[in-house]
């Protein structure tokens, strides 16, 4: 039986292939009620992916395909290294921080190895491995289920372990960044865990290369009003740089 996330992903796949879908066609194909399908289409519309029409919906924006962590690691490597260096400059001795899983946050982990009196919570196996022997870093891992596609730990156990902590800063990677729809990611459980991270941090710092601007993935993490700082590269468009500054978000260009 499909869960909500899988069903909506399948609807999106149909939209990408066909351009539009009808509720009357989706009901027998997916084995759910018309009310459920309409709810799915409304949810996709709220994320800017589709436009509702009478009896169905039309594709508005194609979500980017998800790549595994090895594929991501090879993309925009120079920009990610610069972003990681700039992010590390914001970490101070005595800080308690969260570093999200991902390839954009990985250079940050490398650049804080020599710091002292820093506590790091992470859900990323790659981040944990990088910091495992850093003498001045106290390392904490969330519990939960490993998602091999991203080497991230997630799920109810991961979220529950965050409830008893408060952090100074969250360094968050994203798959999509849109001025209207906020920051998004491909997987529902990752989005849910990222949202919990935002709730537990005093300051939210998004690390993203400029290729992510204007993209919307399936699952929203938060709207932009929860973000304090964005670290990116010089490829950011004037529209996005000005838009973020109008929202009161600090923009750091890392080159």
C-alpha positions as CSV (number, residue, x, y, z in Angstrom):
1,X,0.0,0.0,0.0
2,X,1.4,3.4,-1.0
3,X,2.0,6.0,1.6
4,X,1.1,9.7,1.0
5,X,4.7,10.6,-0.1
6,X,5.0,7.7,-2.5
7,X,1.6,8.5,-4.0
8,X,2.3,12.2,-4.6
9,X,5.7,11.3,-6.1
10,X,3.9,9.0,-8.5
11,X,1.4,11.7,-9.4
12,X,4.3,14.0,-10.1
13,X,6.0,11.4,-12.3
14,X,2.7,11.1,-14.3
15,X,2.6,14.9,-14.6
16,X,6.2,15.1,-15.9
17,X,5.4,12.5,-18.6
18,X,1.9,13.8,-19.6
19,X,1.8,17.4,-18.6
20,X,-1.6,17.1,-16.9
21,X,-3.7,14.5,-15.0
22,X,-7.4,14.0,-14.3
23,X,-8.8,13.0,-10.9
24,X,-11.1,10.5,-12.6
25,X,-8.0,8.7,-14.1
26,X,-6.0,8.8,-10.9
27,X,-8.6,7.2,-8.7
28,X,-8.5,3.7,-10.3
29,X,-4.8,3.9,-11.0
30,X,-3.8,4.7,-7.4
31,X,-6.6,2.9,-5.6
32,X,-7.7,5.8,-3.4
33,X,-10.8,8.1,-3.3
34,X,-11.3,11.2,-5.3
35,X,-11.2,13.2,-2.1
36,X,-7.7,11.9,-1.4
37,X,-6.5,12.7,-4.9
38,X,-7.8,16.2,-4.7
39,X,-6.0,16.6,-1.4
40,X,-2.8,15.4,-3.0
41,X,-3.2,17.9,-5.9
42,X,-3.9,20.7,-3.5
43,X,-0.7,19.8,-1.6
44,X,1.3,19.8,-4.8
45,X,-0.2,23.1,-5.8
46,X,0.7,24.7,-2.4
47,X,4.4,23.8,-3.2
48,X,4.2,25.5,-6.6
49,X,4.5,22.3,-8.6
50,X,1.1,22.1,-10.2
51,X,-1.9,24.3,-11.1
52,X,-5.3,23.0,-10.3
53,X,-7.9,22.9,-13.1
54,X,-11.4,21.6,-13.3
55,X,-11.2,17.8,-12.6
56,X,-7.4,17.7,-12.5
57,X,-4.1,19.5,-12.6
58,X,-1.4,20.8,-14.9
59,X,2.4,20.6,-14.3
60,X,3.7,24.1,-13.3
61,X,7.3,23.3,-12.4
62,X,9.3,20.1,-12.7
63,X,11.0,19.0,-9.5
64,X,14.7,18.2,-9.9
65,X,15.6,14.5,-9.9
66,X,17.2,13.2,-6.7
67,X,20.8,12.0,-7.0
68,X,22.7,9.8,-4.7
69,X,25.4,11.2,-2.4
70,X,28.3,10.1,-4.7
71,X,26.7,11.9,-7.7
72,X,26.1,15.0,-5.6
73,X,29.6,15.1,-4.3
74,X,31.0,15.6,-7.8
75,X,28.7,18.6,-8.5
76,X,29.8,22.2,-7.9
77,X,32.7,21.0,-5.7
78,X,34.6,24.3,-5.8
79,X,31.6,26.3,-4.8
80,X,30.8,23.9,-2.0
81,X,34.4,24.1,-0.7
82,X,34.2,27.9,-0.5
83,X,30.8,27.7,1.1
84,X,32.1,25.3,3.8
85,X,35.1,27.6,4.5
86,X,32.7,30.6,5.0
87,X,30.4,28.5,7.2
88,X,33.3,27.4,9.4
89,X,34.2,31.0,10.1
90,X,30.8,31.3,11.9
91,X,31.6,28.6,14.3
92,X,33.0,29.8,17.6
93,X,34.6,27.9,20.6
94,X,31.9,26.8,22.9
95,X,29.2,26.6,20.2
96,X,26.7,23.7,20.2
97,X,25.7,23.2,16.6
98,X,23.8,20.9,14.2
99,X,25.4,20.0,10.9
100,X,22.9,18.5,8.5
101,X,23.8,15.6,6.3
102,X,24.8,16.2,2.7
103,X,27.7,17.2,0.4
104,X,27.4,21.0,0.8
105,X,27.8,20.6,4.6
106,X,30.7,18.2,4.3
107,X,33.4,20.9,3.7
108,X,32.2,22.7,6.8
109,X,33.0,19.5,8.9
110,X,36.5,19.4,7.4
111,X,37.2,23.0,8.3
112,X,36.1,22.8,12.0
113,X,38.3,19.8,12.8
114,X,40.9,22.0,14.5
115,X,38.5,24.0,16.6
116,X,38.1,23.4,20.3
117,X,35.2,23.1,22.7
118,X,32.6,22.6,19.9
119,X,29.7,20.2,20.2
120,X,28.3,18.8,17.0
121,X,25.1,16.9,16.5
122,X,24.6,15.4,13.1
123,X,22.4,13.0,11.2
124,X,25.0,12.4,8.5
125,X,27.3,9.4,8.4
126,X,29.7,11.3,6.2
127,X,29.8,14.2,8.7
128,X,30.3,11.9,11.6
129,X,33.1,10.0,9.9
130,X,34.9,13.3,9.2
131,X,34.7,14.5,12.8
132,X,35.2,11.1,14.6
133,X,38.8,11.8,15.5
134,X,38.7,15.6,15.8
135,X,40.1,16.2,19.3
136,X,38.3,19.4,20.1
137,X,34.9,18.3,18.8
138,X,32.4,16.5,20.9
139,X,30.4,14.5,18.4
140,X,26.8,13.4,18.8
141,X,24.7,11.4,16.3
142,X,20.9,11.1,16.1
143,X,19.5,7.7,16.3
144,X,17.1,6.4,13.6
145,X,17.0,4.7,10.3
146,X,19.8,5.1,7.7
147,X,18.7,6.3,4.3
148,X,21.5,4.9,2.0
149,X,20.7,7.3,-0.8
150,X,21.9,10.2,1.2
151,X,23.8,8.5,4.1
152,X,21.5,10.4,6.4
153,X,19.8,9.1,9.6
154,X,16.1,10.0,9.9
155,X,12.8,8.9,11.4
156,X,10.9,9.3,14.6
157,X,13.9,8.2,16.8
158,X,16.1,10.9,15.1
159,X,13.5,13.6,15.7
160,X,12.8,12.5,19.3
161,X,16.5,12.7,20.3
162,X,16.6,16.4,19.3
163,X,13.8,17.3,21.7
164,X,16.0,17.4,24.8
165,X,18.6,19.8,23.3
166,X,19.0,23.4,22.3
167,X,21.6,24.4,19.8
168,X,23.3,27.8,19.0
169,X,23.4,27.2,15.2
170,X,22.0,24.9,12.6
171,X,24.0,24.5,9.3
172,X,21.4,23.1,6.9
173,X,21.7,21.8,3.3
174,X,18.8,21.9,0.9
175,X,17.7,20.5,-2.4
176,X,15.5,23.4,-3.4
177,X,15.3,27.1,-2.5
178,X,12.4,29.3,-3.7
179,X,11.6,32.8,-2.5
180,X,7.9,31.9,-2.3
181,X,7.8,28.3,-1.3
182,X,10.8,28.2,1.0
183,X,13.4,25.5,1.3
184,X,12.6,22.0,0.2
185,X,14.1,18.5,0.0
186,X,13.3,15.3,-1.9
187,X,12.3,13.0,1.0
188,X,9.5,13.4,3.5
189,X,11.3,12.0,6.5
190,X,14.4,14.2,5.8
191,X,12.1,17.3,5.6
192,X,10.4,16.4,8.9
193,X,13.8,15.9,10.6
194,X,15.1,19.2,9.1
195,X,12.0,21.0,10.4
196,X,12.7,19.7,13.9
197,X,16.3,20.9,13.6
198,X,15.1,24.3,12.8
199,X,12.9,24.3,15.9
200,X,15.8,23.4,18.1
201,X,18.3,26.0,16.9
202,X,18.6,29.7,17.8
203,X,20.1,30.5,14.4
204,X,19.4,28.8,11.1
205,X,22.2,29.0,8.4
206,X,21.4,27.5,5.0
207,X,24.4,26.3,2.9
208,X,23.5,26.1,-0.8
209,X,25.2,26.5,-4.1
210,X,23.4,28.8,-6.5
211,X,22.1,26.0,-8.7
212,X,19.4,25.3,-6.0
213,X,17.8,28.7,-6.3
214,X,14.4,28.6,-8.1
215,X,14.1,24.9,-7.5
216,X,11.2,23.3,-5.6
217,X,11.5,19.7,-4.4
218,X,8.5,17.7,-3.2
219,X,8.8,18.3,0.5
220,X,8.9,21.7,2.2
221,X,11.2,22.1,5.2
222,X,10.3,25.6,6.3
223,X,9.4,29.0,4.8
224,X,12.1,31.6,4.5
225,X,11.0,33.5,7.6
226,X,12.7,30.9,9.8
227,X,16.1,31.5,8.1
228,X,18.7,33.9,9.4
229,X,21.7,33.5,7.0
230,X,22.3,32.0,3.5
231,X,25.8,31.1,2.4
232,X,26.1,30.6,-1.3
233,X,28.3,31.4,-4.3
234,X,28.5,34.3,-6.7
235,X,26.1,32.6,-9.2
236,X,23.2,33.8,-7.1
237,X,20.9,36.0,-9.3
238,X,20.3,39.7,-8.4
239,X,16.6,38.7,-8.0
240,X,17.4,36.2,-5.3
241,X,20.0,38.3,-3.6
242,X,17.7,41.3,-3.4
243,X,14.8,39.2,-2.4
244,X,16.6,37.6,0.5
245,X,17.9,40.9,1.7
246,X,14.4,42.4,1.6
247,X,13.3,39.5,3.9
248,X,16.1,40.5,6.4
249,X,18.1,37.4,5.6
250,X,21.9,37.9,5.7
251,X,23.5,36.7,2.4
252,X,27.2,35.6,2.5
253,X,28.9,35.2,-0.9
254,X,31.7,32.6,-0.6
255,X,34.3,32.7,-3.5
